[in-house]
Amino acid sequence: MLALRNIAKIFPNGVQALADLNFELTGGEFASLLGPSGCGKSTVLRIISGLTEPTSGKMEWLDSARGPQQLGYVFQEPTLMPWASIARNVALPLKLQGWPENADKRVSEALARVGLTEFKGVYPRELSGGMKMRASIARALVTEPNLLLMDEPFAALDEITRFRLNNDLLALWHSLQKTVVFVTHSVFESVYLSQRVIVMTSRPGRVFTQLMIDAPYPRDERFRTSGAYAGYCRRVSEALAQAMGESATAERA
């Protein structure tokens, strides 16, 4: 679907977020970017989305039918407009596109997909943290994107809500057949959700290794408590520790 080739990013203050970062995305896959805080995971998403440009290297869209106009973005915080109803918040991307004729239908469908149909008329202050994040996901889906970028969307939620939203996200991914890039610093979340975990080094971030999670879908609590899940988590944890150790060695050198 797309490829990032030899990507580096140096900010105006001199901080180098990324160095020689390379990976490809296949259409329809669920991939997680895993790494410690500050390793450049969010910067990768911003480069894919076109919100920022790499200092060097390039990104290639390998399928001409897809491009930056065909993606949705879910940020770390719900970033909902407090003065607007949930339906109006979800409709915002369509408003920016000039209100297509089927806008109301698409808003209703997006709300239904995340279980918020009954809450379309309420305001963000009336929703729990998990429901606000559902609204944010609906807003990202309303444009019917091919690629969904998710930047640690569940990090601030309690464990029970996080598990529930993980399950709901997998159900959405399966039904909509979108490509998902999910940023997380949780080994457990990356293994539970992903087909592939891309492990990044500490800053400047690059790809240390990529691990396939071959467990079948649908995944549920039986998988989360299985020996296979524990084994995958151990492998990913070891890879992450090695990536961080290599980065520390390089800094000392």
Secondary structure, 3 states (H helix, E strand, C coil): CEEEEEEEEECCCCCEEEEEEEEEECCCCEEEEECCCCCCHHHHHHHHHCCCCCCEEEEEECCCCCCHHHEEEECCCCCCCCCCCHHHHHHHHHHHCCCCCCHHHHHHHHHHHCCCHHHCCCCHHHCCHHHHHHHHHHHHHCCCCCEEEEECCCCCCCHHHHHHHHHHHHHHHHHHCCEEEEEECCHHHHHHHCCEEEEECCCCECEEEEEECCCCCCCCHHHHCCHHHHHHHHHHHHHHHHHHHHHHHHHHC
